């Protein structure tokens, strides 16, 4: 016992030091690692198209050029719409400021609040600060700036994608030559499971989130909601943030709708329809498509959301699920770390 306890304590201290060093590296190398993870995920999304083009005897170089052109086209079109909508959104703040002041005046008259109390409350409750500089705008701006900040690493991400796609065809051949037969099977199975699991999640989640965003955007456009494109894109982005993403988007669009419309019923009906759409997708469609493919513990998802949000901000929260999925699949395929992979799962019976 006297020999075992010191060793256990040293292992515990070493593990804490290693975790702290890892967090430090992730934060300090964010400008390099975050674009790499994004490029990896984008590459996984376009990998089926890349392999399809290769199967049609199109050279790998030309296939990569086609995919890069598609990415550039889609990202630039989306950027134009986003920046245009955000500029319009900012220019409309005076209208919402006047609406809040009007509502505030009606409430004070209805409740017979004295003028001195109104002045005290108005001094502490800065309408312009609340809307233009406060939590509402800060939340929306942080979400969009976290995404649009990637434009600074746009070229780096494209280079990463080119190298990842070009390497994908030869990686199996190199593994077969680099490892023994037993290790080759383990490494190949691990890479295949990571590729299949993350690809299925990213491609499926992207398609579902995009479909939901289109439906929500059309609904808001038909109902005459201002900045419908911003809200549709916000629902698309935040849908990748587990548990709280769609809730944040719903709250933000609800606040603006209640300020925009002169009646209470219209925004309430729209909000109910939005909640129904999200619940149908999240509780009915997604489980049927994904099933137990990811099978991550809800508690793990919560902690990973907090951790990756702290390390990489909004983009870290968006990437938290695919990152933890890759880690879990890797742990399960390595005998020494398989118990940790099982603990990361929501249903241990699904682990083989």
Protein Blocks (a to p, Z undefined) as FASTA:
>chain_A
ZZmmmmmmmmmmmmmmmmmmmmmmmmmmmmmmmmmmmmmmmmmmmmmmmmmmmmnopafk
lmmmmmmmmmmmmmmmmmmmmmmmmmmmmmmmmmmmmmmmmmmmmmmmmnopafklmmmm
mmmmcfklmmmmmmmlmmmmmmmmmmmmmmmmmmmmmmmmmmmmmmmmmmmmmmmmmpcf
klmmmmmmmmmmmmmmmmmmmmmmmmmmmmmmmmmmmmmmmnopahklmmmmmmmmmmmp
ghjlmmmmmmmmmmmmmmmpmbfklmmmmmmmmmmmmmmmmmmmmmmmnmmmnopafklm
mmmmmmmmmmnommlmmmmmmmmmmmmmmmmmpmklmmmmmmmpmblmlpZZ
